[in-house]
Amino acid sequence: MTAKNQILAALSADVRDRLAPHLDRVSLKQGTLVQSSGEPISSLYFPINCLFSITITMQNGATAEVGMAGSRDVLGVNAFMGKEESTQTEYTVQLSGDAMKIGAQALRQEFDRNDELHDLLLRYTQAFLAQVSQTAACNSLHTLEQRLPRWLLETQERIHSDHLPLTQEFMATMLGVRRAGVTQVAQKLQERKLIQYRRGNVQILNQAGLEASACECFRLVKAEYDRLLGQQ
């Protein structure tokens, strides 16, 4: 499969041509912070083969992921949602790779005057809100034994790879749990030959089995993305 961003690919050639002068392909390293909480959003990102984590940090320093953005997404929707141009969340590169970057002002101008782009980005925003809402419910109602498989599947879907360069410490931070809990669940998944974990790398061996172990949240969010944006 050719690496691409699904949002950009869904646009007509005319609209892509209008955006092209404002788009730059950038390479991003794991751990890079591209947006801080409370800061104005100056750029948006259309991930190609990288993955972003959208996180909230509490006053005590605890951090948890509330959403992720990959090849089906655009990062920075606040920039075209009315007058609010900042966000209470942070955007961090979860997995290294490339993305198309565009200035917030340029995208807002096209959003305001182009019906096709306007409609697509609003439908995407609806899908993204479904992801965030489902994640909040999942974190409250489902066990780590269900949540970790769901999180791995969502990561896999957004980078189109069974090989996920992720440490257990990082997964624990994103899931808002202790590392020991992730270690125990990952070991069980490995014993069942659903994944293989070695030195900060997770390989999905049995996707059907992993989906059977996950809660319904992965399936529901994927269905909503497919409904609003079309299947990949």
C-alpha positions in Angstrom: 0.0 0.0 0.0 1.3 3.4 -0.9 1.6 5.6 2.1 -0.8 8.5 2.0 -3.1 10.6 4.2 -6.7 9.6 3.8 -8.1 13.1 4.3 -5.9 14.6 1.5 -6.6 11.6 -0.7 -10.3 12.1 -0.4 -10.2 15.6 -1.9 -10.7 16.3 -5.5 -7.6 17.2 -7.6 -8.7 20.8 -7.8 -8.8 21.2 -4.1 -5.5 19.4 -3.6 -4.0 21.8 -6.2 -5.2 24.8 -4.2 -3.7 23.4 -1.0 -0.4 22.2 -2.6 1.5 25.5 -2.4 0.9 25.6 1.3 1.7 22.0 2.1 5.2 20.8 3.1 6.3 17.3 3.7 8.1 17.0 7.1 9.9 14.2 8.8 9.2 13.9 12.5 11.1 12.0 15.3 9.5 10.0 18.0 8.9 12.1 21.2 8.8 15.5 19.4 6.3 17.9 20.9 4.6 19.8 18.1 1.9 21.5 20.1 1.9 22.7 23.8 -1.2 23.1 25.9 -2.6 26.7 25.7 -0.4 27.8 22.8 -2.0 29.1 19.6 -2.1 26.4 16.8 0.1 27.7 14.1 0.2 24.6 11.9 -1.8 21.5 11.2 -0.5 18.1 10.2 -1.8 15.4 7.9 0.1 12.3 9.0 1.3 9.9 6.3 3.2 7.2 8.1 3.8 8.8 11.5 1.5 8.7 14.5 0.6 11.5 17.0 -0.6 11.1 20.6 -3.0 13.7 21.9 -2.5 13.9 25.6 -3.7 15.8 28.7 -1.4 16.5 31.6 -2.9 17.0 35.0 -1.7 19.4 37.7 0.2 16.5 39.5 2.1 15.7 36.3 0.2 12.6 35.3 -0.4 12.2 31.6 -2.9 10.2 29.7 -3.8 9.9 26.0 -7.2 11.1 24.9 -6.8 10.4 21.2 -4.4 9.6 18.4 -3.9 10.8 14.9 -2.5 8.8 12.0 -3.0 8.4 8.3 -6.8 8.7 8.6 -6.6 12.0 10.5 -5.6 15.7 10.5 -4.1 17.1 13.7 -5.1 20.5 14.9 -8.9 20.7 14.2 -9.3 23.6 16.8 -7.6 25.8 14.2 -10.7 25.9 12.0 -13.4 25.5 14.7 -14.6 29.1 15.2 -12.4 31.7 17.0 -10.7 29.2 19.4 -7.2 28.6 18.0 -5.6 26.9 20.9 -6.1 23.6 22.7 -5.8 22.3 26.3 -4.1 19.2 24.9 -0.6 18.5 23.8 0.4 16.8 20.5 3.4 14.5 20.6 4.9 12.3 17.9 4.3 8.8 19.1 5.9 7.0 16.1 8.5 8.6 13.8 7.6 9.2 10.2 6.4 11.8 7.7 3.4 14.2 7.6 2.2 17.0 5.4 2.3 20.3 7.3 0.2 23.4 6.5 -0.1 26.8 8.2 -3.3 27.3 10.2 -4.1 30.5 8.5 -3.8 29.0 5.0 -6.1 26.1 5.9 -8.6 28.4 7.6 -8.9 30.5 4.4 -9.6 27.4 2.2 -11.9 26.0 4.9 -14.0 29.2 4.8 -14.3 29.5 1.0 -14.2 25.9 -0.2 -17.4 23.8 0.4 -15.7 20.5 -0.4 -12.9 21.0 2.1 -15.3 22.5 4.6 -17.6 19.5 4.5 -14.8 16.9 4.6 -13.1 18.5 7.6 -16.4 18.8 9.5 -17.1 15.1 8.8 -13.6 14.3 10.0 -14.1 16.3 13.2 -17.3 14.3 13.9 -15.3 11.1 13.5 -12.5 12.4 15.7 -15.0 13.4 18.5 -16.4 9.9 18.3 -12.8 8.6 18.9 -12.3 10.8 21.9 -15.7 10.0 23.4 -15.2 6.3 22.9 -11.7 6.5 24.5 -13.1 8.3 27.5 -15.8 5.6 28.0 -13.2 2.8 27.4 -10.8 4.2 30.0 -13.6 4.3 32.6 -15.4 1.1 31.8 -13.0 -1.5 30.4 -10.2 -3.5 31.8 -6.6 -3.1 30.8 -6.8 -6.6 29.3 -9.3 -5.1 26.8 -7.8 -1.7 26.5 -4.2 -2.7 25.5 -5.3 -4.8 22.6 -7.7 -2.0 21.4 -4.8 0.5 21.7 -2.4 -1.7 19.7 -5.1 -2.2 17.0 -5.7 1.5 16.7 -2.0 2.1 16.4 -1.6 -0.6 13.7 -4.5 0.7 11.7 -3.1 4.3 11.5 0.4 3.3 10.4 -0.6 0.2 8.3 2.1 -1.9 9.9 2.2 -4.9 12.2 5.5 -3.7 13.6 5.1 -1.1 16.4 8.2 0.4 17.9 6.8 1.0 21.4 8.2 0.5 24.8 6.1 -0.8 27.7 6.8 2.4 29.6 5.4 4.5 26.8 2.3 2.3 26.4 1.7 2.6 30.1 1.9 6.4 30.0 -0.5 6.6 27.1 -3.0 4.3 28.8 -2.7 6.1 32.1 -1.7 2.9 34.0 1.4 1.5 35.8 4.1 -0.1 33.7 3.7 -3.3 35.7 0.1 -3.7 34.5 1.1 -3.3 30.8 3.9 -5.9 31.4 1.5 -8.4 32.7 -1.1 -8.0 30.0 1.5 -8.0 27.2 3.0 -11.2 28.6 -0.4 -12.9 28.5 -1.0 -11.7 24.9 2.5 -13.0 24.0 1.8 -16.4 25.7 -1.4 -16.7 23.5 0.8 -15.9 20.4 -1.2 -12.8 19.6 1.8 -10.5 19.8 5.6 -10.7 20.2 7.4 -8.2 22.3 11.2 -7.7 22.1 13.3 -4.7 23.2 10.8 -2.0 22.7 9.1 -3.5 19.6 5.7 -5.0 19.4 4.8 -7.2 16.5 1.1 -8.2 16.0 1.1 -11.9 15.1 -2.7 -12.7 15.1 -4.9 -9.7 14.3 -8.1 -11.7 14.5 -7.2 -13.0 17.9 -6.2 -9.6 19.1 -9.5 -8.1 18.0 -11.3 -10.9 19.9 -9.4 -9.9 23.0 -10.1 -6.2 22.6 -13.3 -4.4 23.7 -15.8 -3.2 21.2 -14.3 0.3 21.1 -11.9 -0.4 18.3 -14.7 -1.8 16.1 -17.1 1.0 16.9 -14.6 3.8 16.2 -13.4 2.2 13.0 -17.0 1.9 11.8 -17.7 5.6 12.5 -14.5 6.6 10.6 -15.6 4.4 7.7 -19.1 5.8 7.7 -18.1 9.4 7.7 -14.9 9.3 5.6 -15.2 6.1 3.6 -13.4 2.8 3.9 -9.7 2.7 3.3 
